[in-house]
Amino acid sequence: GYTTPTPIQLQAIPAVLSGRDVLAGAQTGTGKTAGFVLPLLQKLGSAQGTAPRALVLSPTRELSAQIADSAADYGAHKKLRTQVIFGGVGERPQIDGLRAGCDLLIATPGRLIDLAERKLCDLSKVQYFVLDEADRMLDMGFIHAIKQIIRMLPQQRQNLMFSATYSDDIRRLAERFLKDPVAIEV
């Protein structure tokens, strides 16, 4: 139903498609999710293997579910498999979903670390890593979990960081794991 991209989409989508790391700041409700999900769906192509090739890390289960719903809507005509994992619910269906294979994994930090440490979630094939709502992640105290997850990922990958604000903490985090990023501020 989109006819015109929002300002964040207009700048982020070409940057993501070009393969560059991205540091994007825009307020909530400006279309950031489509700004990274749409180009990721294009880059992922079609289903391959069992381990996820794209990982979106978000701070809450509600946001993770919203991102998964958006990915399902945007990719309705693609053969990509999306799995969402978060705490507060039974893990068995999530583990079964991972075992069946997924291309795009959307997760909250705690459940992701738990499943990865138990060798139930393979992050060795991740080519695209998105840190969504980075400011909220830091506000909620997830900095150590973020660093732990980054250590689990392959060295070679495209990194995307989306945030509503561009605080000093966000800039420091970006310096740690983004490589020569395209900076977008809307």
ABEGO torsion letter per residue (X at the ends): XBABBBAAAAAAAAAAAAGBBBBBBBBBGAGAAAAAAAAAAAAAEBBBEABBABBBBBABAAAAAAAAAAAAAAAAABABBBBBBBBGBBAAAAAAAAAAEBABBBBBAAAAAAAAAAGABBAAABABBBBBGAAAAAAAGAAAAAAAAAAABBABBBBBBBBABBBAAAAAAAAAABBGBBBBBX
